[in-house]
Amino acid sequence: ALDVRAQLGECPIWSDEQQALFFVDITGRTIHRYRPETGEHATIAAPEEIGCIGFSKSGGFVAGLRSGLWRLDAEGRLGLLARAAPDVRKPDEADGGVEHPLLPAADLRRLAGD
């Protein structure tokens, strides 16, 4: 079992390629990667609250942060895809991801270049 003591863990996604479970800790501002076969656990720090992630075909993630939609690489470097609307106060779309109805898949894929 993995005990990460996440403050608010959400958005679990599985990578067949990496044989790993990824999830976010929204208020802990962290992406977690866990490989059950080896027990390896690693994290990527986010600069602000992170509500959801999806895999980018070019590597890394598309991440919904408080300030908007960002491309996030494995080292934590960010590239802005779209700013959040001014009235967005927190990343409530914790169950987001690329197929979420509030994040139209076609637009998200276009923004991510995938």
C-alpha positions as CSV (number, residue, x, y, z in Angstrom):
1,A,0.0,0.0,0.0
2,L,1.1,3.6,-0.7
3,D,0.8,6.1,2.1
4,V,1.4,9.5,0.5
5,R,-0.6,11.6,3.0
6,A,-2.1,13.6,0.2
7,Q,-4.2,16.6,1.4
8,L,-6.7,16.2,-1.4
9,G,-5.9,13.3,-3.9
10,E,-7.9,13.3,-7.1
11,C,-7.8,12.5,-10.9
12,P,-6.2,9.0,-10.9
13,I,-5.0,7.9,-14.4
14,W,-3.1,4.8,-15.4
15,S,-0.2,4.7,-17.9
16,D,0.2,1.4,-19.7
17,E,3.5,2.6,-21.1
18,Q,5.0,3.4,-17.7
19,Q,3.0,0.8,-15.8
20,A,2.2,3.5,-13.3
21,L,-0.7,5.2,-11.6
22,F,-0.6,9.0,-11.7
23,F,-2.8,11.3,-9.5
24,V,-2.8,14.8,-8.2
25,D,-2.9,16.2,-4.7
26,I,-4.8,19.4,-5.4
27,T,-4.0,21.5,-2.3
28,G,-0.6,19.8,-1.9
29,R,0.2,21.1,-5.4
30,T,1.7,17.8,-6.5
31,I,1.5,15.1,-9.2
32,H,2.2,11.6,-7.9
33,R,3.5,8.6,-9.8
34,Y,3.3,5.2,-8.3
35,R,4.5,2.0,-9.9
36,P,2.8,-0.9,-8.0
37,E,5.1,-3.6,-9.4
38,T,8.2,-2.0,-7.9
39,G,6.7,0.2,-5.1
40,E,8.5,3.3,-6.6
41,H,6.8,6.6,-5.8
42,A,7.9,9.9,-7.3
43,T,6.4,13.4,-7.3
44,I,6.4,16.5,-9.6
45,A,5.7,19.8,-7.8
46,A,3.2,22.2,-9.3
47,P,3.5,25.9,-8.7
48,E,-0.2,26.2,-7.7
49,E,-3.2,24.1,-7.0
50,I,-3.7,21.4,-9.7
51,G,-7.2,20.1,-10.4
52,C,-6.6,17.5,-13.1
53,I,-4.1,16.0,-15.5
54,G,-4.2,14.1,-18.8
55,F,-1.4,12.6,-20.8
56,S,0.0,14.5,-23.7
57,K,1.0,12.4,-26.7
58,S,4.2,14.4,-27.0
59,G,5.1,13.5,-23.4
60,G,4.3,15.0,-20.0
61,F,0.8,16.2,-19.2
62,V,-1.9,18.6,-19.9
63,A,-2.7,20.0,-16.5
64,G,-5.6,22.1,-15.2
65,L,-4.1,24.5,-12.7
66,R,-5.8,27.4,-10.9
67,S,-4.5,29.9,-13.5
68,G,-5.4,27.9,-16.6
69,L,-4.6,25.0,-18.8
70,W,-0.9,24.2,-19.0
71,R,1.5,21.7,-20.7
72,L,3.6,20.2,-17.9
73,D,6.7,18.1,-18.6
74,A,8.3,15.4,-16.4
75,E,10.6,18.0,-14.8
76,G,7.8,20.3,-13.9
77,R,8.4,22.9,-16.6
78,L,5.2,24.7,-17.7
79,G,3.9,26.0,-21.0
80,L,0.7,28.0,-21.1
81,L,-2.1,26.6,-23.3
82,A,-5.0,28.8,-22.1
83,R,-5.6,31.1,-19.2
84,A,-8.5,30.4,-16.9
85,A,-11.5,32.8,-17.0
86,P,-11.2,35.6,-14.5
87,D,-14.0,34.3,-12.4
88,V,-12.4,30.9,-11.9
89,R,-11.4,30.8,-8.2
90,K,-10.1,27.2,-7.7
91,P,-9.6,24.0,-9.7
92,D,-13.0,22.4,-9.0
93,E,-12.8,20.2,-12.0
94,A,-10.8,17.6,-10.1
95,D,-12.4,14.8,-12.1
96,G,-11.4,16.7,-15.3
97,G,-9.1,15.0,-17.8
98,V,-9.2,15.1,-21.6
99,E,-12.7,13.7,-21.9
100,H,-14.4,15.9,-19.3
101,P,-17.5,17.7,-20.6
102,L,-16.2,21.1,-19.4
103,L,-13.0,20.6,-21.3
104,P,-14.0,19.7,-24.8
105,A,-11.7,17.0,-26.0
106,A,-11.2,18.4,-29.5
107,D,-10.2,21.8,-28.2
108,L,-8.0,20.3,-25.5
109,R,-6.2,18.1,-28.0
110,R,-5.8,21.1,-30.4
111,L,-4.3,23.2,-27.6
112,A,-1.9,20.4,-26.6
113,G,-0.8,19.9,-30.2
114,D,-1.9,16.2,-30.0
